[in-house]
Amino acid sequence: MKFVAVSQDNALAMSVCAEFKQQGYDVFSASSLKDAEKLCKDERPDVIVADHIQSDGNFFDFYDALKLSFGKETPPVAILLSD
């Protein structure tokens, strides 16, 4: 299974990726929505974990566009909210 973490906070992304890797996932990380878009198209992840606000936009808008592209195959997402 494939996992994508999307966060501007590299330490957070690596921490989350390490946990999913330990669970047997193939892990990928992106530090921007632009990178996440490419990863999602190339890797077709099974799950995405992301900060809701990114330097290049809002994850909710990104996910809406992803749903249009992936349709019923859109991966589930967990949103990280932090201060």
MIKOLDO-829281 format. One record per atom (N, C-alpha, C, O, CB): residue number from 1; atom name; x, y, z. Coordinates in pm, 1 decimal. Glycine has a CB too. Example, Ala and Ser with C-alpha at 12.3 -4.5 7.8 and 13.67 -1.06 7.14 Angstrom:
2
+-----+------+----------+----------+----------+
|   n | atom |       px |       py |       pz |
+-----+------+----------+----------+----------+
|   1 |    N |   1319.0 |   -569.0 |    780.0 |
|   1 |   CA |   1230.0 |   -450.0 |    780.0 |
|   1 |    C |   1320.0 |   -330.0 |    780.0 |
|   1 |    O |   1423.6 |   -331.9 |    846.5 |
|   1 |   CB |   1130.8 |   -447.3 |    904.6 |
|   2 |    N |   1285.0 |   -225.0 |    708.0 |
|   2 |   CA |   1367.0 |   -106.0 |    714.0 |
|   2 |    C |   1290.0 |      3.0 |    787.0 |
|   2 |    O |   1340.9 |    113.8 |    803.9 |
|   2 |   CB |   1408.4 |    -59.8 |    572.5 |
+-----+------+----------+----------+----------+
//
This chain:
83
+-----+------+----------+----------+----------+
|   n | atom |       px |       py |       pz |
+-----+------+----------+----------+----------+
|   1 |    N |     83.8 |   -117.5 |      0.0 |
|   1 |   CA |      0.0 |      0.0 |      0.0 |
|   1 |    C |     88.4 |    123.9 |      0.0 |
|   1 |    O |    201.8 |    121.2 |     47.7 |
|   1 |   CB |    -95.4 |     -0.2 |    121.1 |
|   2 |    N |     34.7 |    231.8 |    -54.0 |
|   2 |   CA |    110.8 |    355.5 |    -67.0 |
|   2 |    C |     51.0 |    467.5 |     18.2 |
|   2 |    O |    -70.6 |    481.5 |     30.9 |
|   2 |   CB |    116.5 |    398.4 |   -213.3 |
|   3 |    N |    141.6 |    546.3 |     75.9 |
|   3 |   CA |    105.4 |    653.9 |    167.3 |
|   3 |    C |    177.2 |    781.3 |    125.9 |
|   3 |    O |    296.0 |    777.7 |     93.8 |
|   3 |   CB |    139.9 |    616.6 |    313.5 |
|   4 |    N |    106.2 |    894.7 |    126.2 |
|   4 |   CA |    166.6 |   1024.6 |     97.0 |
|   4 |    C |    140.8 |   1119.2 |    215.2 |
|   4 |    O |     27.5 |   1134.5 |    261.0 |
|   4 |   CB |    109.3 |   1084.5 |    -36.2 |
|   5 |    N |    248.6 |   1182.0 |    263.1 |
|   5 |   CA |    238.4 |   1286.8 |    365.4 |
|   5 |    C |    264.3 |   1420.6 |    297.5 |
|   5 |    O |    359.3 |   1434.7 |    220.5 |
|   5 |   CB |    339.9 |   1262.5 |    484.0 |
|   6 |    N |    180.0 |   1518.1 |    326.2 |
|   6 |   CA |    194.8 |   1651.3 |    267.4 |
|   6 |    C |    206.5 |   1752.1 |    381.3 |
|   6 |    O |    110.7 |   1776.2 |    454.8 |
|   6 |   CB |     73.7 |   1686.3 |    172.8 |
|   7 |    N |    326.0 |   1810.9 |    394.9 |
|   7 |   CA |    346.8 |   1907.9 |    501.8 |
|   7 |    C |    466.6 |   1995.7 |    469.6 |
|   7 |    O |    566.7 |   1949.6 |    414.8 |
|   7 |   CB |    366.8 |   1836.9 |    637.0 |
|   8 |    N |    454.6 |   2122.7 |    504.5 |
|   8 |   CA |    567.7 |   2214.5 |    494.2 |
|   8 |    C |    671.2 |   2185.1 |    602.4 |
|   8 |    O |    788.4 |   2220.5 |    589.0 |
|   8 |   CB |    519.8 |   2360.2 |    504.6 |
|   9 |    N |    627.1 |   2120.7 |    708.5 |
|   9 |   CA |    712.8 |   2084.8 |    821.4 |
|   9 |    C |    778.8 |   1950.4 |    791.7 |
|   9 |    O |    717.9 |   1845.0 |    810.3 |
|   9 |   CB |    631.1 |   2078.8 |    955.0 |
|  10 |    N |    902.7 |   1954.9 |    745.7 |
|  10 |   CA |    972.5 |   1833.6 |    704.1 |
|  10 |    C |    984.9 |   1732.6 |    818.0 |
|  10 |    O |    969.9 |   1612.4 |    795.7 |
|  10 |   CB |   1110.5 |   1868.7 |    651.2 |
|  11 |    N |   1012.0 |   1779.9 |    939.5 |
|  11 |   CA |   1025.0 |   1688.9 |   1053.2 |
|  11 |    C |    894.0 |   1615.9 |   1080.8 |
|  11 |    O |    894.7 |   1496.6 |   1111.1 |
|  11 |   CB |   1069.6 |   1765.6 |   1177.9 |
|  12 |    N |    782.8 |   1686.1 |   1070.8 |
|  12 |   CA |    652.1 |   1624.7 |   1090.0 |
|  12 |    C |    625.2 |   1520.8 |    981.7 |
|  12 |    O |    581.0 |   1409.8 |   1011.3 |
|  12 |   CB |    542.0 |   1731.3 |   1090.0 |
|  13 |    N |    651.9 |   1556.7 |    856.8 |
|  13 |   CA |    629.3 |   1463.6 |    745.8 |
|  13 |    C |    713.3 |   1337.3 |    763.2 |
|  13 |    O |    663.7 |   1226.5 |    743.2 |
|  13 |   CB |    662.3 |   1531.0 |    611.2 |
|  14 |    N |    838.6 |   1353.6 |    800.0 |
|  14 |   CA |    926.4 |   1237.9 |    817.1 |
|  14 |    C |    881.1 |   1149.5 |    933.6 |
|  14 |    O |    891.2 |   1027.0 |    926.7 |
|  14 |   CB |   1070.5 |   1284.1 |    839.6 |
|  15 |    N |    831.4 |   1211.9 |   1040.0 |
|  15 |   CA |    781.5 |   1137.0 |   1154.2 |
|  15 |    C |    659.3 |   1053.2 |   1116.2 |
|  15 |    O |    650.3 |    935.3 |   1150.4 |
|  15 |   CB |    746.9 |   1232.2 |   1268.6 |
|  16 |    N |    566.3 |   1115.5 |   1045.7 |
|  16 |   CA |    445.8 |   1044.5 |   1002.3 |
|  16 |    C |    482.9 |    933.9 |    903.8 |
|  16 |    O |    430.7 |    822.8 |    912.6 |
|  16 |   CB |    344.5 |   1142.5 |    937.9 |
|  17 |    N |    572.6 |    963.9 |    810.5 |
|  17 |   CA |    616.3 |    863.3 |    712.6 |
|  17 |    C |    682.9 |    744.6 |    781.3 |
|  17 |    O |    660.9 |    629.8 |    742.6 |
|  17 |   CB |    713.1 |    925.9 |    610.9 |
|  18 |    N |    763.6 |    771.7 |    882.3 |
|  18 |   CA |    831.8 |    663.2 |    954.2 |
|  18 |    C |    731.2 |    567.8 |   1017.2 |
|  18 |    O |    749.7 |    446.1 |   1014.0 |
|  18 |   CB |    924.7 |    720.4 |   1062.5 |
|  19 |    N |    625.5 |    622.9 |   1073.9 |
|  19 |   CA |    522.7 |    538.3 |   1135.4 |
|  19 |    C |    453.2 |    451.2 |   1031.1 |
|  19 |    O |    433.3 |    331.7 |   1053.0 |
|  19 |   CB |    419.2 |    624.7 |   1208.7 |
|  20 |    N |    416.3 |    510.8 |    918.1 |
|  20 |   CA |    348.7 |    432.8 |    814.2 |
|  20 |    C |    442.6 |    330.9 |    749.5 |
|  20 |    O |    399.5 |    221.9 |    711.7 |
|  20 |   CB |    291.8 |    525.9 |    707.5 |
|  21 |    N |    569.4 |    365.9 |    736.8 |
|  21 |   CA |    667.1 |    271.3 |    681.6 |
|  21 |    C |    678.8 |    150.1 |    772.8 |
|  21 |    O |    688.9 |     36.6 |    726.1 |
|  21 |   CB |    805.7 |    338.8 |    663.4 |
|  22 |    N |    677.3 |    175.0 |    902.7 |
|  22 |   CA |    683.1 |     66.9 |   1000.9 |
|  22 |    C |    561.3 |    -25.3 |    988.3 |
|  22 |    O |    568.6 |   -143.8 |   1020.7 |
|  22 |   CB |    691.7 |    124.6 |   1143.3 |
|  23 |    N |    451.0 |     29.8 |    941.7 |
|  23 |   CA |    328.4 |    -48.4 |    923.1 |
|  23 |    C |    325.8 |   -120.9 |    788.2 |
|  23 |    O |    230.0 |   -191.7 |    757.0 |
|  23 |   CB |    206.6 |     42.4 |    934.8 |
|  24 |    N |    433.6 |   -102.3 |    707.4 |
|  24 |   CA |    443.8 |   -174.7 |    581.2 |
|  24 |    C |    404.9 |    -97.0 |    456.8 |
|  24 |    O |    400.4 |   -153.8 |    347.7 |
|  24 |   CB |    361.1 |   -294.0 |    588.6 |
|  25 |    N |    376.6 |     32.0 |    471.0 |
|  25 |   CA |    340.8 |    114.8 |    356.1 |
|  25 |    C |    465.7 |    156.6 |    278.5 |
|  25 |    O |    573.6 |    170.2 |    336.2 |
|  25 |   CB |    262.4 |    239.0 |    401.9 |
|  26 |    N |    450.6 |    176.8 |    148.5 |
|  26 |   CA |    549.3 |    249.2 |     69.7 |
|  26 |    C |    517.7 |    395.5 |     94.7 |
|  26 |    O |    404.9 |    439.0 |     71.6 |
|  26 |   CB |    544.8 |    211.0 |    -86.0 |
|  27 |    N |    615.6 |    472.3 |    141.5 |
|  27 |   CA |    588.5 |    609.4 |    184.2 |
|  27 |    C |    652.1 |    712.2 |     91.9 |
|  27 |    O |    760.6 |    691.5 |     37.6 |
|  27 |   CB |    638.1 |    630.5 |    325.5 |
|  28 |    N |    581.8 |    823.3 |     75.6 |
|  28 |   CA |    626.8 |    935.5 |     -6.2 |
|  28 |    C |    589.3 |   1062.5 |     68.4 |
|  28 |    O |    488.7 |   1065.3 |    139.3 |
|  28 |   CB |    563.3 |    932.2 |   -150.8 |
|  29 |    N |    668.7 |   1167.1 |     53.2 |
|  29 |   CA |    632.8 |   1293.9 |    116.9 |
|  29 |    C |    644.7 |   1407.0 |     16.4 |
|  29 |    O |    723.4 |   1401.8 |    -78.2 |
|  29 |   CB |    722.2 |   1321.4 |    239.8 |
|  30 |    N |    564.2 |   1508.9 |     40.1 |
|  30 |   CA |    563.8 |   1627.9 |    -44.8 |
|  30 |    C |    561.1 |   1749.0 |     46.6 |
|  30 |    O |    491.5 |   1749.9 |    148.1 |
|  30 |   CB |    441.7 |   1628.5 |   -144.1 |
|  31 |    N |    637.5 |   1851.2 |     10.1 |
|  31 |   CA |    640.7 |   1972.8 |     92.0 |
|  31 |    C |    552.3 |   2083.7 |     35.4 |
|  31 |    O |    548.3 |   2194.4 |     89.0 |
|  31 |   CB |    783.4 |   2022.9 |    104.3 |
|  32 |    N |    481.2 |   2053.0 |    -73.9 |
|  32 |   CA |    389.3 |   2150.4 |   -133.7 |
|  32 |    C |    275.5 |   2075.8 |   -201.8 |
|  32 |    O |    284.5 |   1955.7 |   -227.3 |
|  32 |   CB |    463.1 |   2242.7 |   -235.5 |
|  33 |    N |    168.4 |   2148.8 |   -230.6 |
|  33 |   CA |     56.2 |   2087.0 |   -301.4 |
|  33 |    C |     94.9 |   2051.9 |   -444.4 |
|  33 |    O |     46.9 |   1952.8 |   -499.3 |
|  33 |   CB |    -65.6 |   2180.3 |   -301.2 |
|  34 |    N |    180.4 |   2131.9 |   -504.2 |
|  34 |   CA |    227.4 |   2102.2 |   -639.7 |
|  34 |    C |    301.0 |   1968.1 |   -641.6 |
|  34 |    O |    278.0 |   1885.5 |   -729.9 |
|  34 |   CB |    320.0 |   2215.5 |   -691.5 |
|  35 |    N |    389.0 |   1947.0 |   -544.3 |
|  35 |   CA |    459.6 |   1818.6 |   -535.3 |
|  35 |    C |    362.0 |   1704.7 |   -504.3 |
|  35 |    O |    375.2 |   1594.6 |   -557.6 |
|  35 |   CB |    569.6 |   1825.2 |   -427.1 |
|  36 |    N |    264.6 |   1732.1 |   -418.3 |
|  36 |   CA |    165.2 |   1631.0 |   -381.8 |
|  36 |    C |     82.3 |   1589.9 |   -502.7 |
|  36 |    O |     50.5 |   1472.1 |   -519.5 |
|  36 |   CB |     73.7 |   1683.4 |   -270.7 |
|  37 |    N |     47.7 |   1685.4 |   -585.7 |
|  37 |   CA |    -30.4 |   1655.0 |   -706.0 |
|  37 |    C |     45.8 |   1558.2 |   -796.6 |
|  37 |    O |    -10.9 |   1460.7 |   -845.9 |
|  37 |   CB |    -64.2 |   1784.7 |   -782.9 |
|  38 |    N |    173.5 |   1585.4 |   -817.8 |
|  38 |   CA |    254.7 |   1497.8 |   -901.6 |
|  38 |    C |    267.2 |   1358.6 |   -839.1 |
|  38 |    O |    253.4 |   1257.6 |   -908.1 |
|  38 |   CB |    393.9 |   1559.0 |   -923.5 |
|  39 |    N |    293.3 |   1353.8 |   -708.7 |
|  39 |   CA |    304.3 |   1225.1 |   -640.2 |
|  39 |    C |    174.9 |   1144.5 |   -651.2 |
|  39 |    O |    177.8 |   1024.3 |   -677.6 |
|  39 |   CB |    340.0 |   1246.5 |   -493.1 |
|  40 |    N |     62.8 |   1210.9 |   -631.0 |
|  40 |   CA |    -65.9 |   1140.8 |   -637.2 |
|  40 |    C |    -92.9 |   1085.6 |   -776.8 |
|  40 |    O |   -143.9 |    974.5 |   -791.1 |
|  40 |   CB |   -179.5 |   1234.5 |   -595.6 |
|  41 |    N |    -59.5 |   1161.8 |   -877.7 |
|  41 |   CA |    -79.8 |   1114.1 |  -1015.2 |
|  41 |    C |     14.9 |    999.2 |  -1048.5 |
|  41 |    O |    -24.6 |    902.8 |  -1114.1 |
|  41 |   CB |    -59.7 |   1228.9 |  -1115.2 |
|  42 |    N |    140.4 |   1009.6 |  -1003.2 |
|  42 |   CA |    240.4 |    907.3 |  -1034.7 |
|  42 |    C |    224.6 |    780.8 |   -951.0 |
|  42 |    O |    239.3 |    670.2 |  -1002.9 |
|  42 |   CB |    379.0 |    963.5 |  -1014.7 |
|  43 |    N |    195.1 |    795.8 |   -823.2 |
|  43 |   CA |    197.8 |    682.3 |   -729.9 |
|  43 |    C |     60.4 |    626.4 |   -693.4 |
|  43 |    O |     50.5 |    513.6 |   -645.2 |
|  43 |   CB |    267.4 |    723.3 |   -604.9 |
|  44 |    N |    -44.5 |    703.6 |   -715.7 |
|  44 |   CA |   -180.9 |    660.0 |   -681.0 |
|  44 |    C |   -187.2 |    606.2 |   -537.3 |
|  44 |    O |   -209.7 |    487.0 |   -516.5 |
|  44 |   CB |   -229.2 |    551.4 |   -780.3 |
|  45 |    N |   -167.2 |    694.5 |   -438.2 |
|  45 |   CA |   -160.3 |    648.1 |   -299.3 |
|  45 |    C |   -292.0 |    591.0 |   -248.8 |
|  45 |    O |   -399.4 |    620.7 |   -301.1 |
|  45 |   CB |   -117.7 |    761.2 |   -209.8 |
|  46 |    N |   -280.4 |    508.0 |   -145.4 |
|  46 |   CA |   -397.7 |    450.2 |    -80.6 |
|  46 |    C |   -449.9 |    539.0 |     30.8 |
|  46 |    O |   -566.3 |    528.8 |     69.6 |
|  46 |   CB |   -365.0 |    312.8 |    -25.8 |
|  47 |    N |   -363.4 |    626.9 |     82.7 |
|  47 |   CA |   -402.0 |    718.9 |    189.6 |
|  47 |    C |   -311.0 |    842.0 |    184.6 |
|  47 |    O |   -194.3 |    832.9 |    146.7 |
|  47 |   CB |   -393.7 |    649.1 |    329.6 |
|  48 |    N |   -366.6 |    956.9 |    223.6 |
|  48 |   CA |   -292.7 |   1083.6 |    229.1 |
|  48 |    C |   -312.4 |   1143.3 |    368.0 |
|  48 |    O |   -423.7 |   1145.0 |    420.6 |
|  48 |   CB |   -340.8 |   1183.8 |    116.8 |
|  49 |    N |   -202.7 |   1192.5 |    427.3 |
|  49 |   CA |   -209.7 |   1269.6 |    551.2 |
|  49 |    C |   -149.6 |   1405.5 |    520.5 |
|  49 |    O |    -41.3 |   1413.5 |    462.6 |
|  49 |   CB |   -134.3 |   1197.8 |    670.8 |
|  50 |    N |   -218.6 |   1512.9 |    558.5 |
|  50 |   CA |   -172.7 |   1645.3 |    517.8 |
|  50 |    C |   -208.6 |   1753.2 |    617.9 |
|  50 |    O |   -308.2 |   1743.4 |    689.6 |
|  50 |   CB |   -230.0 |   1680.5 |    384.0 |
|  51 |    N |   -123.9 |   1858.5 |    621.4 |
|  51 |   CA |   -159.6 |   1982.6 |    689.4 |
|  51 |    C |   -268.4 |   2048.2 |    605.0 |
|  51 |    O |   -265.5 |   2038.4 |    482.3 |
|  51 |   CB |    -34.1 |   2078.3 |    708.7 |
|  52 |    N |   -363.8 |   2114.5 |    668.9 |
|  52 |   CA |   -472.3 |   2174.8 |    590.9 |
|  52 |    C |   -429.2 |   2302.4 |    518.8 |
|  52 |    O |   -488.2 |   2337.9 |    416.7 |
|  52 |   CB |   -589.8 |   2205.2 |    681.4 |
|  53 |    N |   -327.8 |   2371.6 |    569.8 |
|  53 |   CA |   -279.7 |   2491.7 |    501.8 |
|  53 |    C |   -136.8 |   2466.3 |    453.9 |
|  53 |    O |    -50.6 |   2423.3 |    530.5 |
|  53 |   CB |   -286.2 |   2617.1 |    596.1 |
|  54 |    N |   -114.4 |   2493.9 |    326.6 |
|  54 |   CA |     16.9 |   2476.2 |    264.9 |
|  54 |    C |     63.8 |   2611.6 |    212.3 |
|  54 |    O |    -16.2 |   2704.2 |    198.5 |
|  54 |   CB |     11.9 |   2369.5 |    150.0 |
|  55 |    N |    191.1 |   2622.8 |    183.3 |
|  55 |   CA |    245.7 |   2749.5 |    133.0 |
|  55 |    C |    187.0 |   2786.2 |     -2.7 |
|  55 |    O |    180.9 |   2903.7 |    -38.7 |
|  55 |   CB |    397.9 |   2741.2 |    122.8 |
|  56 |    N |    144.0 |   2685.4 |    -77.5 |
|  56 |   CA |     92.0 |   2712.6 |   -211.8 |
|  56 |    C |    -58.9 |   2688.9 |   -224.1 |
|  56 |    O |   -109.8 |   2666.7 |   -333.9 |
|  56 |   CB |    164.6 |   2626.6 |   -312.5 |
|  57 |    N |   -129.7 |   2693.7 |   -111.4 |
|  57 |   CA |   -274.9 |   2682.5 |   -119.7 |
|  57 |    C |   -336.5 |   2610.2 |     -1.8 |
|  57 |    O |   -269.4 |   2580.2 |     97.0 |
|  57 |   CB |   -312.9 |   2612.5 |   -245.5 |
|  58 |    N |   -463.2 |   2583.2 |    -13.5 |
|  58 |   CA |   -542.5 |   2517.7 |     89.3 |
|  58 |    C |   -562.5 |   2371.9 |     49.4 |
|  58 |    O |   -602.9 |   2342.9 |    -63.1 |
|  58 |   CB |   -679.3 |   2589.7 |    109.6 |
|  59 |    N |   -534.1 |   2280.4 |    142.0 |
|  59 |   CA |   -545.4 |   2138.0 |    108.8 |
|  59 |    C |   -687.1 |   2099.7 |     70.0 |
|  59 |    O |   -704.7 |   2011.4 |    -14.0 |
|  59 |   CB |   -500.1 |   2052.9 |    226.0 |
|  60 |    N |   -788.3 |   2162.1 |    127.0 |
|  60 |   CA |   -926.5 |   2126.7 |     94.6 |
|  60 |    C |   -956.7 |   2154.3 |    -53.0 |
|  60 |    O |  -1024.4 |   2075.1 |   -118.6 |
|  60 |   CB |  -1024.4 |   2204.7 |    184.6 |
|  61 |    N |   -906.8 |   2265.7 |   -104.7 |
|  61 |   CA |   -924.5 |   2295.0 |   -247.4 |
|  61 |    C |   -849.4 |   2193.0 |   -332.2 |
|  61 |    O |   -900.8 |   2145.6 |   -433.5 |
|  61 |   CB |   -875.9 |   2438.0 |   -280.3 |
|  62 |    N |   -728.4 |   2159.6 |   -290.7 |
|  62 |   CA |   -648.7 |   2058.1 |   -360.2 |
|  62 |    C |   -723.4 |   1924.5 |   -364.0 |
|  62 |    O |   -730.5 |   1859.3 |   -468.2 |
|  62 |   CB |   -511.2 |   2040.6 |   -291.3 |
|  63 |    N |   -778.7 |   1884.9 |   -249.8 |
|  63 |   CA |   -847.9 |   1756.3 |   -241.7 |
|  63 |    C |   -974.6 |   1754.6 |   -327.2 |
|  63 |    O |  -1007.7 |   1651.9 |   -386.4 |
|  63 |   CB |   -882.8 |   1724.6 |    -96.5 |
|  64 |    N |  -1045.2 |   1866.5 |   -334.1 |
|  64 |   CA |  -1161.8 |   1874.3 |   -422.2 |
|  64 |    C |  -1121.1 |   1849.5 |   -567.6 |
|  64 |    O |  -1190.0 |   1777.5 |   -639.9 |
|  64 |   CB |  -1230.6 |   2011.8 |   -408.7 |
|  65 |    N |  -1009.8 |   1908.7 |   -610.1 |
|  65 |   CA |   -960.3 |   1888.1 |   -747.0 |
|  65 |    C |   -915.4 |   1743.6 |   -765.8 |
|  65 |    O |   -935.9 |   1685.5 |   -872.4 |
|  65 |   CB |   -843.5 |   1985.0 |   -778.3 |
|  66 |    N |   -854.5 |   1685.6 |   -663.3 |
|  66 |   CA |   -810.4 |   1546.4 |   -671.1 |
|  66 |    C |   -929.9 |   1453.4 |   -689.1 |
|  66 |    O |   -923.2 |   1356.7 |   -764.9 |
|  66 |   CB |   -730.9 |   1507.6 |   -545.0 |
|  67 |    N |  -1039.0 |   1482.9 |   -619.1 |
|  67 |   CA |  -1160.2 |   1400.7 |   -631.4 |
|  67 |    C |  -1215.8 |   1404.9 |   -773.3 |
|  67 |    O |  -1268.3 |   1305.1 |   -822.6 |
|  67 |   CB |  -1267.3 |   1447.9 |   -532.0 |
|  68 |    N |  -1204.4 |   1519.3 |   -838.5 |
|  68 |   CA |  -1251.1 |   1529.1 |   -977.6 |
|  68 |    C |  -1166.6 |   1441.9 |  -1069.1 |
|  68 |    O |  -1218.7 |   1380.7 |  -1162.4 |
|  68 |   CB |  -1247.3 |   1675.1 |  -1026.0 |
|  69 |    N |  -1036.2 |   1435.8 |  -1042.8 |
|  69 |   CA |   -945.8 |   1355.3 |  -1125.7 |
|  69 |    C |   -957.0 |   1206.4 |  -1096.5 |
|  69 |    O |   -958.6 |   1125.0 |  -1188.8 |
|  69 |   CB |   -802.7 |   1400.0 |  -1104.9 |
|  70 |    N |   -964.7 |   1169.8 |   -968.6 |
|  70 |   CA |   -961.0 |   1028.8 |   -929.0 |
|  70 |    C |  -1098.6 |    964.0 |   -922.1 |
|  70 |    O |  -1109.9 |    841.6 |   -929.6 |
|  70 |   CB |   -893.8 |   1015.6 |   -795.8 |
|  71 |    N |  -1202.5 |   1044.3 |   -908.0 |
|  71 |   CA |  -1336.8 |    988.5 |   -897.2 |
|  71 |    C |  -1349.0 |    896.3 |   -777.0 |
|  71 |    O |  -1308.3 |    931.5 |   -666.3 |
|  71 |   CB |  -1373.4 |    913.3 |  -1024.4 |
|  72 |    N |  -1405.2 |    778.1 |   -799.4 |
|  72 |   CA |  -1426.8 |    682.2 |   -690.7 |
|  72 |    C |  -1297.0 |    625.7 |   -635.3 |
|  72 |    O |  -1297.5 |    564.8 |   -528.3 |
|  72 |   CB |  -1514.1 |    569.0 |   -738.6 |
|  73 |    N |  -1186.5 |    644.6 |   -705.3 |
|  73 |   CA |  -1057.2 |    593.6 |   -659.5 |
|  73 |    C |   -979.1 |    696.7 |   -577.4 |
|  73 |    O |   -860.9 |    676.8 |   -549.5 |
|  73 |   CB |   -974.0 |    549.9 |   -778.8 |
|  74 |    N |  -1044.2 |    805.9 |   -539.0 |
|  74 |   CA |   -978.5 |    908.2 |   -457.6 |
|  74 |    C |   -940.4 |    847.6 |   -322.5 |
|  74 |    O |  -1025.0 |    789.8 |   -254.3 |
|  74 |   CB |  -1071.1 |   1032.8 |   -438.5 |
|  75 |    N |   -812.8 |    860.8 |   -283.7 |
|  75 |   CA |   -771.6 |    803.1 |   -155.4 |
|  75 |    C |   -830.3 |    879.6 |    -37.1 |
|  75 |    O |   -854.4 |   1000.0 |    -46.9 |
|  75 |   CB |   -619.6 |    801.3 |   -145.1 |
|  76 |    N |   -853.3 |    811.0 |     74.0 |
|  76 |   CA |   -898.8 |    881.8 |    193.2 |
|  76 |    C |   -786.5 |    971.4 |    244.3 |
|  76 |    O |   -668.9 |    949.9 |    215.2 |
|  76 |   CB |   -944.2 |    782.0 |    303.4 |
|  77 |    N |   -826.2 |   1071.9 |    320.9 |
|  77 |   CA |   -729.0 |   1169.4 |    371.4 |
|  77 |    C |   -752.2 |   1193.6 |    520.6 |
|  77 |    O |   -865.4 |   1193.7 |    568.9 |
|  77 |   CB |   -739.1 |   1303.0 |    292.6 |
|  78 |    N |   -642.7 |   1213.8 |    591.0 |
|  78 |   CA |   -647.7 |   1260.1 |    730.1 |
|  78 |    C |   -582.8 |   1397.4 |    731.9 |
|  78 |    O |   -472.2 |   1414.8 |    680.8 |
|  78 |   CB |   -574.8 |   1159.5 |    829.5 |
|  79 |    N |   -650.6 |   1494.6 |    790.2 |
|  79 |   CA |   -602.9 |   1632.4 |    793.9 |
|  79 |    C |   -540.2 |   1660.0 |    929.9 |
|  79 |    O |   -599.9 |   1632.3 |   1033.9 |
|  79 |   CB |   -718.3 |   1732.2 |    765.2 |
|  80 |    N |   -418.4 |   1715.0 |    927.8 |
|  80 |   CA |   -351.4 |   1755.6 |   1050.3 |
|  80 |    C |   -378.6 |   1902.9 |   1075.8 |
|  80 |    O |   -358.6 |   1986.3 |    987.5 |
|  80 |   CB |   -199.4 |   1728.4 |   1042.1 |
|  81 |    N |   -423.3 |   1934.5 |   1194.3 |
|  81 |   CA |   -447.5 |   2073.3 |   1233.4 |
|  81 |    C |   -351.5 |   2105.6 |   1345.9 |
|  81 |    O |   -349.6 |   2038.0 |   1448.8 |
|  81 |   CB |   -596.9 |   2096.9 |   1276.9 |
|  82 |    N |   -271.0 |   2210.5 |   1325.6 |
|  82 |   CA |   -176.2 |   2249.5 |   1429.9 |
|  82 |    C |   -164.9 |   2400.8 |   1435.4 |
|  82 |    O |   -205.4 |   2471.2 |   1342.8 |
|  82 |   CB |    -37.9 |   2186.0 |   1405.1 |
|  83 |    N |   -110.4 |   2448.5 |   1542.8 |
|  83 |   CA |    -92.6 |   2593.0 |   1559.8 |
|  83 |    C |     39.5 |   2636.0 |   1503.8 |
|  83 |    O |     73.0 |   2754.4 |   1508.6 |
|  83 |   CB |   -102.5 |   2632.9 |   1706.5 |
+-----+------+----------+----------+----------+
//
